[in-house]
Amino acid sequence: MVTYIIRRLIGAVIMLLIVSMATFAIFFLVPQLAGATPEGMASRYVGRTATAETAKLAAERLGFNDPLVVQYGRFVKGIVAGAEYDYGPGVEECPAPCLGYSFITRQPVFPDLMNRLPITLSLAIGAAVIWVIMGVGIGVLSALRRGSVFDRAAMTVALAGVSLPIFFTGLVSLLVFSYGNPFSFAAQGGHYTTFLDSPSQWAYNLLLPWITLAFLFAATYARLTRAGMLETMNEDYIRTARAKGLRESTVVTKHGLRAALTPILTVFGLDFGLLIGGAVLTESAYSLPGLGKYAIDAIVNQDLPKVMGVTLLAALFVVVASLIVDLLYAVVDPRVRLA
């Protein structure tokens, strides 16, 4: 078991290194391959109205004329130990972990990300609780009542949930439950209260985004759970457990569902990691100032360091979530421990 954990930790570190290389390539190598000059890349930091001489001087000070290996080393060093950006008029400090420096706001990106992370984290955790309970529960019941009216209705709703885009369901939810509705149970447009200030108001403001986001994912999990349970409940060990006289609830939860959880854990780890990195469409539909809305605003304003920071943070969450899922395999499935 210790060897298994160490192997997964080493794999996570390697994956983070690969992610840093891929991110660097997207933001620094690809533009050069597409024909961008060092002066053109530097103009993103000093402004598009800068003269050619100013852009050339900025490119030299920012190191865009150095070999790519040197630039990547400086990129990694900035993440680990911080960086300095010499724009010409002065040197700007970006303390570690430096995930980028906004050339529009003249501020490090990482503090902005940390300010918006609690909003996205609140949205992701609340929605995850709802979609796991609903999706897994409906999937189990559908598998146990295969071919029934409940099964057909649940799978029809699940198909609709998977098919409908989240910005559509989000806008319809706002239209029905918020705009002009005296019985509205969700705040309109960007109202967010921290959990520490008022837990009840925090849940009230996020309830509709939670349900909207959970509807999409619960549909996927219901279909996945149903398929896994139908396969598991026909295994020999399930018939053996019933032959021993175990209660049906014990057979379903301890033997059937537990074995079917492995693929669900895999999907959950990836989904949750991506959501923490930014629920872009949900945050945009409800004007929540989280990481997803932050990324959209950065793209609109062509603030590439902010986009790069969100990309790195989202990739980190996905890798960490995958690592946690790998470790949970050993808890859920005893075969992993034996292997």
N, C-alpha and C positions, 0 to 999 in steps of 0.2 A: 504493500500500500504506500509506503514512504517513497519507494522507487517510482511508483505511478505518479505521485504528486510532484516529485522533483522533475520528472520527465515533462509533465504538463507545464510547470513553471518555466523550464528552459525553452519549451516551445512558444510560450507566450512572449518571452523576451525577444526571441528571434522574429516572431511575427510583428512586434512593435518596431523592430529595426527595419523590417521590410516595408512596413507602413510609412515610416519616416522617409525611406528612399522613394517610395511611390509618390508621396506628397511633394517631396522636393522636385521630382521629375515633372509632375504636373504643372507646378507653378514657376519652375525655373528652366528646366530642360526643354519641355515641349514648346514654349514660346520662342526659344532660340531656334529650334528645328523648323518652326513655322516662319522664320525669317525676322524675328524681332531682334533688334540690335541692343547692345548694352545701354546705349543712350535712351532708346525707347522704353526699356524697362525702368531705367532710373527716373524717367519723366513721371512715372506713377507716384513717385515719392516727393518730387519737387513741384509737381503740378504741370498740367498740359500747356499752360501759357508760358512756361519757362523757355528761355532762349536755348539755342543749340549748344552754346558754350557752357551754360549752366548745367544742362543735362549731361554733357560730357564730363564735367568736373564731378557731378554727383555720382555718375557711374564709376568713376575712379575711386571715389571715397567709400562708396558702398561695396566695392569689390566685385562688380559685375564683369570686369575684364579678367578676373582671375580664372584659372582652370576650374572646371565643374567639381573636381574632387576637393579642391580647397574651399569652394563655396559650400559644398555639402558638409564639410567638417565644421565650418563656421556656423552653419545652420543647426547642426546637432549640438554644438557647444552653446549656442544661444538657448536651446531648450534646457540644457543641464545647468549651465552656469550663468546665463544671462548674456546680453549683447549690448553693444553701443552702436548707434546709428549716427553717422556724420553727414548731415544734410548740407553743410557749408556754413550757415550762420552759427551753428553750435552743434554740440554732441548731445544726443538724446539717449538716456539710459532706459534699458528694458530689462528689469530684474528677472531672475529665473523663477519659474519656467517661462521663458520668452517664446510665446507661440505666434509672435508677429507684432508689428508696430504699425498702427493706423497712420497713414500719411495724410488723412483728412482731418481727424480729430487730434493728431499728435499725442496719442495716448497708447500705452501698451494694451494689447488685445486681451490678455489673460484676466485682468481684473474685471473687464466687462463681461467676460464669459462666466466668471464666478458669481457676478451679481444676477445674472439671468438663469443660472443653473437651477436654483431652488424652484423656480416657476415650472421649468420643463420637468424636473424631477417629481414635483407634486402631481403634474398632469400624468406622467408615465406610471407612477406607482398606483395612483387611484384607478386609472383605467385598467392596469394590469390585474389588480385584485378583482375587478368586475368581470373582465373577459375570461379570466381563468376559471372563476366559479361558475359563470354562466356557460361558457363553452364546454368545459369538461363535464359539467353536470348534465347538460342537454345531450352531449355526445354519448354518455353512458346510458342514459334513459332511452335514447334512440336505438342503441345497439341491443339493449335488453328487450325492447318492444319493436323489433324489426318488422317492417311492413305494416305497422299500425297507423292509425290516423295521426297520432302524435309524431311518429317518425317521419311521415311524409310532410306534415306541416312544418316541423322543425328544420328539415333539410331544404324545404322551399324557402323559408325565411333565411337560412344560412346561405343559400345560393344568391339571394337578393343582397345580403350583407356583403358578400365577397364581390359582387358585380358593381354595386353602386359606389362611385367615387366619394371619398370622405368630404370633399368640399361641397358636394351636393347634399349629402345628409346633414352636414353642419349648417348650411344655409336654411334647409327646410326646418331643422330643429329650432333655429333662431326665429324663423317666421312663425312657427306654431306655438312655441313656448316662451318667447320673449317679446318680440315687437308687438306692441299694442295689446298684450295679454295681461289683464289685471291680476291673473293668478300665476304670473311668471315665477318659476322656481329657480331661475338662473339669472345672474346679472348680465347686463348687456355690454358688449364691447370693451374688453380690456380691463375690467375691474378685477383686481387681484389683491387679496389680503393675506399676509403671511400667517402661517399656522400658529406662531407664537403670539401674534397680536390677537387673533380671534379664531380658534379652531372651527367654530360653527360657521362663521362667515367665510372662512377659507374653503370649507367643503361646499357651502352654498354657491359660491362663485364658480367653482370648478365642476359642479355636478353635471351640467349639460355637456361640457367638453368631455368629461369622463365617459358619459353614456354614448356620445357620438363616436368617440375613438374605440370604445369597447365593443360597439356593435360590429365594426369591421373585423376586429380580431377574434371576437367570440364566434363569429360565423366560421372562420377558418379552423379554430380549435375544436368546434363541435364536429365538423366533418372529419378532422384528423382523429379525434378521440373515437368517434363511431367506427371508423375503419379499423383502428387498432384494437378496439374491444371485440369487434366481430371476429377478427383473426385470433385473438387471444382466447376467447371463450370456447373455441373449438379445439384447444390443445388437450393433450392427454392428461396433463397434470391438473387441469380444471375438472375433468371427469373423475380423477382420483380423489381430489379434494371433496367433491360431492359424495363420492362413494364412502368416504370416511364419516359422513354425517355432519359435516361442517354446515353452519348456517349460510344461507344464500348471500346474505350481506357480507359475511366474511370472505366467501369465495370471490365475490365481485370486487370488493375493495382491496383485500390483502393479496389476492393471487391474480385476479384479472386486471384490475386497473393499474396495479403497481408495475406489472410487466409491460403495459401499454404506454407508460409514462415516458419511456426513453426518447422516442421521436418527438413527443410534445415538449420535453425539456430542451431538446436541440433547437426547435423552432422558437421557443420562448426566450432562450438566451439571446438569439440573434435579434428577435423583434424588440425585446426590452432594451438591449444595447443601442439599437438604432433610434429608438424613441428618446432615450436619454440624450443622444446626440442631437436631437431636435425633431419634434413633431411638427414639421413645416406646415402642412396643410391645415391641421387643427388649430395651431397657434395663429395662423393667418386668418382663418375663418372667424375666430373669436377674438382677434386682436390681443392675444396674450403676449406680453413682452418677454418671451422665452428665447431659447437658443435658435429655434426654427425661424421665428420672426426676425431675430438678429441676423441670421444668414441671408434671408430674403432682402432685408434692407441693405446689407453689405453688397449683394449682387446688383441691386438696382443702382446703388451709388458707385459701383465699380471700385469698392474698397477691398482689394484683393487680400491684403494681410488679414482682415477679419474673416474672409472666406477660408483662408488657409488655417486660421486658428480653430474655426468651427470644425473643419475637416479633420484636423489632428485630434481634437477632443472627442469627436464622434467615433473615430477609429479606435481611440484608446478605450472607450466604453464598450465597443463591440468585442475587442480582444479580451478585456477583463470579464465581460459577461460570458464569453465562450469558455474562459478558464474556469469560472465558477460552475458552469454547466458540466464541464468535464469532471470536476471533483464531485459533483452531486451524483454523477452516474454510479459511482461506487456505493453511494448510500441507497439509491433507489434500486439498482440491479445488483444482486450479490454475485452474479456471474463476472462482473468487472473485477471485483476483489479477488475472486478465485483465479482469474486470468493473470 
